[in-house]
Amino acid sequence: MSGEVSFLKPVASNPTTTPQLAAELQASVLLKRANVLQLLTNATQEFGSNHEITFANSMGAEDMVLTDIILREQLAIEIFSLDTGRLPTETYDLIAETEKTYNTKLKLFFPQAQTVELYVRTNGINAFYESIALRKGCCYMRKVEPLQRALAGKKAWITGMRAEQSATRTDLAFREFDQNNKLEKFNPLSDWTEKEVWAYIRMFSVPYNKLHNQFYPSIGCAPCTRSIAMGEDVRAGRWWWENADSKECGLHVKS
């Protein structure tokens, strides 16, 4: 991420953006939107007839772009979210706003209560700060295991990941086989930039998490997410006490 905090402002309000650059950005967004729509349409033709394709919506800015495209175009793609039990209030507000804006209901998956109780009793309420192993254990019970239930019976799933988001995603393909979950995985926004994501949100009036206005470009569970300083990487606020090369929750780690 550059020194410019582009995720906080509409393109038109940025004094460094000329009308020509703004027009070029909008043209790029519309072109990439068309590419995403084509990819998703092809995916539904291949996997959508028996509800075998689903979209994992983390309620981040990228996922709201895909939510808008899927619901605006009435694509035959299920949308679900993982409620870890420790999400920020602003994320719950966005879930409610999304359901109201698009007149839909998101399918929510929760962690297993007994597993969470045992983890907390054994390790403590905030044990994830103490070691990478305990943090990954928390992510597993709150995210990975519920994801496995969400993907059960599916043949394909869609994510809002982008290649430029972190060092662990630089080789992100538009389509790949997810060896961990044994199904096809689509990453339609792989080549999108942060500026393009936020230009789309402004252009189409897409709901977004209000924590983004407080310098939170990447939002997960409340205890594991912080705001970032000017010039920091967009993923710097996630698990900030760990090395950047290992900062994944396990949902997208390749075996």
Secondary structure, 3 states (H helix, E strand, C coil): CCCCCHHHCCHHHCCCCCHHHHHHHHHHHHHHHHHHHHHHHHHHHHHCCCCCEEEECCCCHHHHHHHHHHHHCCCCCEEEEECCCCCCHHHHHHHHHHHHHCCCCCEEECCCHHHHHHHHHHHCCCHHHCCHHHHHHHHHHHHHHHHHHHHCCCCEEECCCCHHHCHHHCCCCCEEEECCCCEEEECCCCCCCHHHHHHHHHHCCCCCCHHHHHCCCCCCCHHHECCCCCCCCCCCCECCCCCHHHCCCCCCCCC
